[in-house]
Amino acid sequence: MDGRTYPTHRLEELMLQPIADALAAVGSAIAAVVSAPFKLLARLFGGA
């Protein structure tokens, strides 16, 4: 790394953060795909 020592928990956070970000992005994409048809139906029936 850069020659400095990091506490173990900080190193784990650095390793897990990209995984958490990727899971959040996947979750957002799934939510958008699932909610799109319902939004379309709501517009067709005069809501939203």
C-alpha positions in Angstrom: 0.0 0.0 0.0 1.5 3.4 0.9 3.8 2.3 3.7 1.4 3.2 6.5 -0.2 0.6 8.7 -4.0 0.5 9.0 -6.1 -1.1 11.8 -7.6 -4.4 10.6 -11.2 -3.1 10.7 -10.3 -0.1 8.5 -8.7 -2.5 5.9 -11.8 -4.6 6.0 -14.0 -1.5 5.4 -11.8 -0.6 2.4 -12.3 -4.1 1.0 -16.0 -4.3 1.6 -17.0 -0.8 0.5 -16.7 -1.6 -3.3 -18.8 -4.7 -2.7 -21.4 -2.8 -0.8 -21.5 -0.1 -3.5 -21.9 -2.7 -6.2 -24.8 -4.4 -4.3 -26.5 -1.0 -3.8 -26.2 -0.3 -7.5 -27.7 -3.7 -8.4 -30.5 -3.2 -5.9 -31.3 0.2 -7.3 -31.4 -1.2 -10.9 -33.7 -4.1 -9.8 -36.0 -1.6 -8.0 -36.2 0.6 -11.1 -37.1 -2.4 -13.3 -39.7 -3.7 -10.9 -41.4 -0.4 -10.3 -41.5 0.8 -13.9 -44.5 -1.3 -14.9 -46.5 -0.1 -11.9 -45.7 3.5 -12.6 -46.9 2.9 -16.2 -50.1 1.4 -15.0 -50.6 4.3 -12.6 -50.2 6.8 -15.4 -52.7 4.8 -17.6 -55.3 4.9 -14.9 -54.8 8.6 -14.1 -52.6 8.4 -11.0 -49.1 9.7 -10.3 
